[in-house]
Amino acid sequence: MASGFSELKVYKLAYEAAMEIFAVTKKFPKEETYSLTDQVRRSSRSVCANIAEGYRKRAYPKHFSSKMTDADGECAETTVHLNFAKDCKYILQEEFDKLIAKYDEVGRMLGSMIDNPEKFLPKK
């Protein structure tokens, strides 16, 4: 088990993907600045923030699972925004495929964390 949230594989992958989203959204049209650009950046960052917050509350398995569920919801929201970005031709198919694959993996890991919160209990 990781010593802190930033050492979790799921956190590292979500953070990496959020940074990739930041980079690709720099190419989005100016008229999307306060809509799609902002939304996809916020939801991708929220995945990481919810993982961090939940990990700090892992002594309470139900709360931990709840925050991981929130992270998973933000993960799903991010994929919806990525679909819009692809269909609006703001990102290339290969960028989309790479990011979706990462968020699919993040979602699988979060699902496992939700189902097995006891694996993340702090050591006494």
Backbone as JSON Lines, residues from 0, in Angstrom:
{"i":0,"aa":"M","n":[0.85,-1.19,0.0],"ca":[0.0,0.0,0.0],"c":[0.89,1.25,0.0]}
{"i":1,"aa":"A","n":[0.44,2.27,-0.65],"ca":[1.19,3.51,-0.76],"c":[1.23,4.25,0.57]}
{"i":2,"aa":"S","n":[2.27,5.05,0.75],"ca":[2.41,5.8,2.0],"c":[1.59,7.09,2.01]}
{"i":3,"aa":"G","n":[1.18,7.56,0.88],"ca":[0.37,8.77,0.77],"c":[-0.4,8.75,-0.54]}
{"i":4,"aa":"F","n":[-1.39,9.6,-0.66],"ca":[-2.22,9.58,-1.86],"c":[-1.42,9.81,-3.13]}
{"i":5,"aa":"S","n":[-0.36,10.62,-3.06],"ca":[0.4,10.92,-4.27],"c":[1.23,9.73,-4.75]}
{"i":6,"aa":"E","n":[1.32,8.7,-3.94],"ca":[2.03,7.48,-4.33],"c":[1.1,6.43,-4.92]}
{"i":7,"aa":"L","n":[-0.2,6.66,-4.85],"ca":[-1.16,5.71,-5.41],"c":[-1.07,5.69,-6.94]}
{"i":8,"aa":"K","n":[-1.07,4.51,-7.51],"ca":[-1.01,4.38,-8.97],"c":[-2.19,5.1,-9.62]}
{"i":9,"aa":"V","n":[-3.37,4.99,-9.04],"ca":[-4.56,5.62,-9.59],"c":[-4.42,7.15,-9.58]}
{"i":10,"aa":"Y","n":[-3.84,7.69,-8.51],"ca":[-3.64,9.14,-8.44],"c":[-2.64,9.58,-9.51]}
{"i":11,"aa":"K","n":[-1.55,8.86,-9.62],"ca":[-0.52,9.22,-10.6],"c":[-1.08,9.21,-12.02]}
{"i":12,"aa":"L","n":[-1.86,8.19,-12.35],"ca":[-2.44,8.09,-13.68],"c":[-3.46,9.2,-13.92]}
{"i":13,"aa":"A","n":[-4.3,9.47,-12.93],"ca":[-5.3,10.53,-13.07],"c":[-4.63,11.9,-13.21]}
{"i":14,"aa":"Y","n":[-3.56,12.11,-12.46],"ca":[-2.83,13.38,-12.53],"c":[-2.18,13.55,-13.9]}
{"i":15,"aa":"E","n":[-1.55,12.48,-14.37],"ca":[-0.92,12.51,-15.69],"c":[-1.95,12.84,-16.77]}
{"i":16,"aa":"A","n":[-3.11,12.2,-16.7],"ca":[-4.16,12.45,-17.68],"c":[-4.68,13.89,-17.59]}
{"i":17,"aa":"A","n":[-4.84,14.4,-16.38],"ca":[-5.3,15.78,-16.2],"c":[-4.3,16.77,-16.8]}
{"i":18,"aa":"M","n":[-3.03,16.48,-16.64],"ca":[-2.01,17.37,-17.23],"c":[-2.02,17.28,-18.75]}
{"i":19,"aa":"E","n":[-2.28,16.1,-19.29],"ca":[-2.41,15.97,-20.75],"c":[-3.63,16.74,-21.24]}
{"i":20,"aa":"I","n":[-4.71,16.69,-20.48],"ca":[-5.9,17.46,-20.85],"c":[-5.59,18.95,-20.83]}
{"i":21,"aa":"F","n":[-4.86,19.39,-19.83],"ca":[-4.48,20.8,-19.78],"c":[-3.73,21.19,-21.05]}
{"i":22,"aa":"A","n":[-2.8,20.35,-21.46],"ca":[-2.0,20.65,-22.65],"c":[-2.86,20.67,-23.93]}
{"i":23,"aa":"V","n":[-3.71,19.67,-24.11],"ca":[-4.5,19.63,-25.35],"c":[-5.56,20.71,-25.39]}
{"i":24,"aa":"T","n":[-6.07,21.12,-24.24],"ca":[-7.12,22.16,-24.24],"c":[-6.57,23.54,-24.55]}
{"i":25,"aa":"K","n":[-5.27,23.7,-24.53],"ca":[-4.69,24.98,-24.94],"c":[-4.99,25.26,-26.41]}
{"i":26,"aa":"K","n":[-5.28,24.23,-27.18],"ca":[-5.59,24.38,-28.61],"c":[-7.07,24.63,-28.87]}
{"i":27,"aa":"F","n":[-7.91,24.51,-27.84],"ca":[-9.34,24.69,-28.04],"c":[-9.62,26.14,-28.46]}
{"i":28,"aa":"P","n":[-10.69,26.36,-29.2],"ca":[-11.03,27.73,-29.62],"c":[-11.34,28.63,-28.42]}
{"i":29,"aa":"K","n":[-11.09,29.9,-28.61],"ca":[-11.32,30.88,-27.53],"c":[-12.77,30.87,-27.04]}
{"i":30,"aa":"E","n":[-13.72,30.63,-27.93],"ca":[-15.12,30.65,-27.5],"c":[-15.46,29.5,-26.55]}
{"i":31,"aa":"E","n":[-14.57,28.52,-26.43],"ca":[-14.77,27.41,-25.49],"c":[-14.09,27.64,-24.14]}
{"i":32,"aa":"T","n":[-13.4,28.76,-23.99],"ca":[-12.63,29.01,-22.77],"c":[-13.44,28.84,-21.5]}
{"i":33,"aa":"Y","n":[-14.64,29.4,-21.46],"ca":[-15.45,29.36,-20.25],"c":[-16.52,28.27,-20.28]}
{"i":34,"aa":"S","n":[-16.39,27.37,-21.22],"ca":[-17.34,26.26,-21.26],"c":[-16.57,24.94,-21.32]}
{"i":35,"aa":"L","n":[-16.4,24.36,-22.49],"ca":[-15.8,23.03,-22.56],"c":[-14.38,22.98,-22.0]}
{"i":36,"aa":"T","n":[-13.57,23.96,-22.32],"ca":[-12.19,23.97,-21.81],"c":[-12.2,23.96,-20.29]}
{"i":37,"aa":"D","n":[-12.96,24.85,-19.71],"ca":[-13.04,24.94,-18.24],"c":[-13.63,23.67,-17.64]}
{"i":38,"aa":"Q","n":[-14.69,23.15,-18.25],"ca":[-15.36,21.97,-17.7],"c":[-14.46,20.74,-17.69]}
{"i":39,"aa":"V","n":[-13.77,20.47,-18.79],"ca":[-12.94,19.27,-18.86],"c":[-11.71,19.41,-17.96]}
{"i":40,"aa":"R","n":[-11.17,20.6,-17.84],"ca":[-10.05,20.81,-16.92],"c":[-10.5,20.6,-15.48]}
{"i":41,"aa":"R","n":[-11.64,21.17,-15.12],"ca":[-12.14,21.05,-13.74],"c":[-12.46,19.6,-13.38]}
{"i":42,"aa":"S","n":[-13.16,18.9,-14.25],"ca":[-13.53,17.52,-13.91],"c":[-12.31,16.62,-13.84]}
{"i":43,"aa":"S","n":[-11.34,16.82,-14.73],"ca":[-10.14,15.98,-14.68],"c":[-9.34,16.24,-13.41]}
{"i":44,"aa":"R","n":[-9.28,17.47,-12.98],"ca":[-8.57,17.8,-11.74],"c":[-9.34,17.31,-10.52]}
{"i":45,"aa":"S","n":[-10.66,17.3,-10.62],"ca":[-11.48,16.86,-9.51],"c":[-11.31,15.37,-9.23]}
{"i":46,"aa":"V","n":[-10.99,14.59,-10.26],"ca":[-10.7,13.17,-10.03],"c":[-9.57,13.06,-9.02]}
{"i":47,"aa":"C","n":[-8.5,13.79,-9.27],"ca":[-7.33,13.77,-8.39],"c":[-7.66,14.29,-6.99]}
{"i":48,"aa":"A","n":[-8.38,15.38,-6.94],"ca":[-8.71,15.99,-5.65],"c":[-9.57,15.05,-4.79]}
{"i":49,"aa":"N","n":[-10.51,14.37,-5.41],"ca":[-11.36,13.44,-4.67],"c":[-10.58,12.22,-4.18]}
{"i":50,"aa":"I","n":[-9.64,11.75,-4.99],"ca":[-8.78,10.64,-4.55],"c":[-7.98,11.07,-3.32]}
{"i":51,"aa":"A","n":[-7.39,12.27,-3.38],"ca":[-6.6,12.77,-2.25],"c":[-7.45,12.92,-1.0]}
{"i":52,"aa":"E","n":[-8.61,13.54,-1.16],"ca":[-9.48,13.76,0.0],"c":[-9.95,12.43,0.59]}
{"i":53,"aa":"G","n":[-10.35,11.51,-0.25],"ca":[-10.81,10.21,0.23],"c":[-9.71,9.43,0.91]}
{"i":54,"aa":"Y","n":[-8.51,9.49,0.37],"ca":[-7.4,8.75,0.95],"c":[-7.1,9.26,2.36]}
{"i":55,"aa":"R","n":[-7.22,10.55,2.58],"ca":[-7.0,11.12,3.91],"c":[-8.07,10.68,4.9]}
{"i":56,"aa":"K","n":[-9.21,10.24,4.4],"ca":[-10.31,9.81,5.27],"c":[-10.49,8.3,5.24]}
{"i":57,"aa":"R","n":[-9.44,7.59,4.88],"ca":[-9.53,6.14,4.7],"c":[-9.77,5.38,5.99]}
{"i":58,"aa":"A","n":[-9.61,6.02,7.14],"ca":[-9.91,5.36,8.41],"c":[-11.41,5.09,8.53]}
{"i":59,"aa":"Y","n":[-12.19,5.73,7.7],"ca":[-13.64,5.57,7.68],"c":[-14.04,4.97,6.34]}
{"i":60,"aa":"P","n":[-14.11,3.65,6.24],"ca":[-14.31,2.98,4.95],"c":[-15.5,3.5,4.13]}
{"i":61,"aa":"K","n":[-16.61,3.81,4.77],"ca":[-17.77,4.3,4.01],"c":[-17.48,5.68,3.41]}
{"i":62,"aa":"H","n":[-16.81,6.52,4.17],"ca":[-16.46,7.84,3.64],"c":[-15.44,7.71,2.51]}
{"i":63,"aa":"F","n":[-14.47,6.83,2.71],"ca":[-13.46,6.56,1.68],"c":[-14.15,6.12,0.38]}
{"i":64,"aa":"S","n":[-15.05,5.13,0.49],"ca":[-15.75,4.64,-0.7],"c":[-16.58,5.73,-1.35]}
{"i":65,"aa":"S","n":[-17.19,6.59,-0.53],"ca":[-17.99,7.69,-1.06],"c":[-17.13,8.66,-1.88]}
{"i":66,"aa":"K","n":[-15.95,9.0,-1.37],"ca":[-15.07,9.93,-2.1],"c":[-14.51,9.28,-3.36]}
{"i":67,"aa":"M","n":[-14.25,7.98,-3.31],"ca":[-13.78,7.29,-4.51],"c":[-14.91,7.22,-5.54]}
{"i":68,"aa":"T","n":[-16.16,7.11,-5.06],"ca":[-17.31,7.15,-5.95],"c":[-17.42,8.53,-6.6]}
{"i":69,"aa":"D","n":[-17.18,9.58,-5.82],"ca":[-17.16,10.94,-6.38],"c":[-16.08,11.06,-7.45]}
{"i":70,"aa":"A","n":[-14.9,10.52,-7.16],"ca":[-13.79,10.56,-8.13],"c":[-14.19,9.83,-9.41]}
{"i":71,"aa":"D","n":[-14.86,8.68,-9.26],"ca":[-15.3,7.91,-10.41],"c":[-16.34,8.68,-11.22]}
{"i":72,"aa":"G","n":[-17.21,9.39,-10.53],"ca":[-18.19,10.24,-11.23],"c":[-17.52,11.33,-12.04]}
{"i":73,"aa":"E","n":[-16.51,11.95,-11.46],"ca":[-15.75,13.0,-12.17],"c":[-14.99,12.4,-13.35]}
{"i":74,"aa":"C","n":[-14.54,11.17,-13.18],"ca":[-13.87,10.44,-14.26],"c":[-14.83,10.27,-15.44]}
{"i":75,"aa":"A","n":[-16.05,9.84,-15.14],"ca":[-17.06,9.67,-16.19],"c":[-17.4,11.0,-16.84]}
{"i":76,"aa":"E","n":[-17.53,12.05,-16.03],"ca":[-17.81,13.38,-16.59],"c":[-16.7,13.82,-17.54]}
{"i":77,"aa":"T","n":[-15.47,13.55,-17.16],"ca":[-14.34,13.92,-18.0],"c":[-14.43,13.22,-19.36]}
{"i":78,"aa":"T","n":[-14.83,11.95,-19.36],"ca":[-14.92,11.23,-20.64],"c":[-16.02,11.82,-21.52]}
{"i":79,"aa":"V","n":[-17.1,12.29,-20.91],"ca":[-18.16,12.94,-21.7],"c":[-17.61,14.2,-22.37]}
{"i":80,"aa":"H","n":[-16.89,15.02,-21.61],"ca":[-16.31,16.24,-22.17],"c":[-15.31,15.9,-23.28]}
{"i":81,"aa":"L","n":[-14.54,14.84,-23.1],"ca":[-13.6,14.42,-24.14],"c":[-14.33,13.99,-25.41]}
{"i":82,"aa":"N","n":[-15.48,13.33,-25.24],"ca":[-16.29,12.96,-26.42],"c":[-16.74,14.2,-27.18]}
{"i":83,"aa":"F","n":[-17.19,15.23,-26.45],"ca":[-17.57,16.47,-27.12],"c":[-16.37,17.09,-27.84]}
{"i":84,"aa":"A","n":[-15.23,17.1,-27.17],"ca":[-14.02,17.68,-27.77],"c":[-13.66,16.95,-29.06]}
{"i":85,"aa":"K","n":[-13.76,15.64,-29.05],"ca":[-13.46,14.86,-30.27],"c":[-14.47,15.16,-31.36]}
{"i":86,"aa":"D","n":[-15.75,15.14,-31.01],"ca":[-16.79,15.34,-32.01],"c":[-16.82,16.77,-32.56]}
{"i":87,"aa":"C","n":[-16.33,17.71,-31.76],"ca":[-16.22,19.1,-32.23],"c":[-14.91,19.33,-32.98]}
{"i":88,"aa":"K","n":[-14.11,18.26,-33.1],"ca":[-12.83,18.31,-33.82],"c":[-11.79,19.18,-33.12]}
{"i":89,"aa":"Y","n":[-11.86,19.24,-31.79],"ca":[-10.87,19.99,-31.02],"c":[-9.67,19.13,-30.65]}
{"i":90,"aa":"I","n":[-9.88,17.81,-30.61],"ca":[-8.76,16.89,-30.36],"c":[-8.77,15.81,-31.43]}
{"i":91,"aa":"L","n":[-7.6,15.29,-31.71],"ca":[-7.45,14.22,-32.68],"c":[-7.93,12.9,-32.1]}
{"i":92,"aa":"Q","n":[-8.32,12.0,-32.98],"ca":[-8.78,10.68,-32.55],"c":[-7.73,9.98,-31.69]}
{"i":93,"aa":"E","n":[-6.46,10.08,-32.06],"ca":[-5.41,9.4,-31.28],"c":[-5.25,10.01,-29.88]}
{"i":94,"aa":"E","n":[-5.41,11.33,-29.76],"ca":[-5.38,11.97,-28.44],"c":[-6.55,11.49,-27.6]}
{"i":95,"aa":"F","n":[-7.72,11.45,-28.24],"ca":[-8.93,10.98,-27.57],"c":[-8.76,9.54,-27.08]}
{"i":96,"aa":"D","n":[-8.31,8.66,-27.97],"ca":[-8.14,7.24,-27.62],"c":[-7.19,7.06,-26.45]}
{"i":97,"aa":"K","n":[-6.1,7.8,-26.46],"ca":[-5.1,7.7,-25.39],"c":[-5.7,8.15,-24.05]}
{"i":98,"aa":"L","n":[-6.41,9.27,-24.06],"ca":[-7.0,9.78,-22.83],"c":[-8.14,8.89,-22.33]}
{"i":99,"aa":"I","n":[-8.97,8.41,-23.23],"ca":[-10.07,7.53,-22.82],"c":[-9.52,6.25,-22.22]}
{"i":100,"aa":"A","n":[-8.46,5.71,-22.78],"ca":[-7.84,4.5,-22.23],"c":[-7.36,4.74,-20.8]}
{"i":101,"aa":"K","n":[-6.78,5.92,-20.57],"ca":[-6.32,6.25,-19.22],"c":[-7.49,6.37,-18.26]}
{"i":102,"aa":"Y","n":[-8.54,7.05,-18.68],"ca":[-9.69,7.2,-17.78],"c":[-10.45,5.89,-17.58]}
{"i":103,"aa":"D","n":[-10.44,5.01,-18.57],"ca":[-11.01,3.67,-18.36],"c":[-10.24,2.94,-17.27]}
{"i":104,"aa":"E","n":[-8.91,3.03,-17.32],"ca":[-8.07,2.37,-16.31],"c":[-8.28,3.01,-14.93]}
{"i":105,"aa":"V","n":[-8.34,4.33,-14.88],"ca":[-8.61,5.02,-13.62],"c":[-9.94,4.54,-13.06]}
{"i":106,"aa":"G","n":[-10.96,4.45,-13.91],"ca":[-12.27,4.0,-13.47],"c":[-12.24,2.58,-12.91]}
{"i":107,"aa":"R","n":[-11.5,1.7,-13.57],"ca":[-11.38,0.32,-13.06],"c":[-10.71,0.3,-11.69]}
{"i":108,"aa":"M","n":[-9.64,1.08,-11.54],"ca":[-8.94,1.12,-10.25],"c":[-9.83,1.7,-9.16]}
{"i":109,"aa":"L","n":[-10.56,2.76,-9.49],"ca":[-11.46,3.35,-8.5],"c":[-12.55,2.37,-8.11]}
{"i":110,"aa":"G","n":[-13.06,1.62,-9.07],"ca":[-14.08,0.61,-8.78],"c":[-13.57,-0.42,-7.79]}
{"i":111,"aa":"S","n":[-12.33,-0.82,-7.97],"ca":[-11.73,-1.79,-7.04],"c":[-11.57,-1.17,-5.65]}
{"i":112,"aa":"M","n":[-11.19,0.09,-5.6],"ca":[-11.03,0.78,-4.32],"c":[-12.38,0.92,-3.61]}
{"i":113,"aa":"I","n":[-13.41,1.21,-4.37],"ca":[-14.76,1.35,-3.82],"c":[-15.22,0.03,-3.22]}
{"i":114,"aa":"D","n":[-14.93,-1.05,-3.93],"ca":[-15.35,-2.39,-3.48],"c":[-14.5,-2.97,-2.36]}
{"i":115,"aa":"N","n":[-13.29,-2.45,-2.18],"ca":[-12.36,-3.01,-1.2],"c":[-11.71,-1.93,-0.33]}
{"i":116,"aa":"P","n":[-12.49,-1.11,0.36],"ca":[-11.9,-0.02,1.13],"c":[-10.99,-0.5,2.26]}
{"i":117,"aa":"E","n":[-11.23,-1.71,2.74],"ca":[-10.42,-2.24,3.85],"c":[-8.95,-2.37,3.48]}
{"i":118,"aa":"K","n":[-8.65,-2.5,2.21],"ca":[-7.25,-2.6,1.77],"c":[-6.48,-1.29,1.98]}
{"i":119,"aa":"F","n":[-7.2,-0.22,2.21],"ca":[-6.57,1.09,2.32],"c":[-6.62,1.67,3.73]}
{"i":120,"aa":"L","n":[-7.08,0.86,4.68],"ca":[-7.11,1.33,6.07],"c":[-5.7,1.68,6.55]}
{"i":121,"aa":"P","n":[-5.58,2.76,7.33],"ca":[-4.24,3.12,7.83],"c":[-3.73,2.04,8.79]}
{"i":122,"aa":"K","n":[-2.43,1.86,8.77],"ca":[-1.82,0.9,9.7],"c":[-1.77,1.48,11.08]}
{"i":123,"aa":"K","n":[-2.01,0.63,12.07],"ca":[-2.03,1.1,13.46],"c":[-0.76,0.74,14.15]}
